[in-house]
Amino acid sequence: MKPWSDFYDLIMPDLPGCPFVVVDNALRQSAISFCEQSLAWRWDHPDISIAAGTAAYAFTPPEGASVHSIIRAVLDGEEIASHAVETDLMIAGWRNRSGAPRYVLGGPTAVTLVPNPDKAGILTMTVALKPSPVSLE
């Protein structure tokens, strides 16, 4: 990634006198919107060890980034459905059940397996990232 200041020569001629902090904020917000809409910044999340009876696990994105959505999730070699509006609606009654997870939901900071896993395993994911709200690049 590049620091926001690397883009000043493209922007500042059209914004004379604009404070750099305002330009940095505009660039950051534009980058966040672009990444959210395009899902262009894809990243292979480190494998997560799943424990029986535990459904939620924290994301560990690179510094300056946050996870926007889950592109692909595989639990012990078997692909499971990920982060779709239809999935959220279909699993409403499954949240408190146990068994082999069939869905994975991503929030701003964590991933949740549904239903609650009944055995240990390894979760592998490809996620879409975006700059964090305090990213400097």
Salt bridges, closest charged atoms under 4 A:
GLU36 OE2 - LYS130 NZ 2.77
GLU79 OE1 - ARG72 NE 3.55
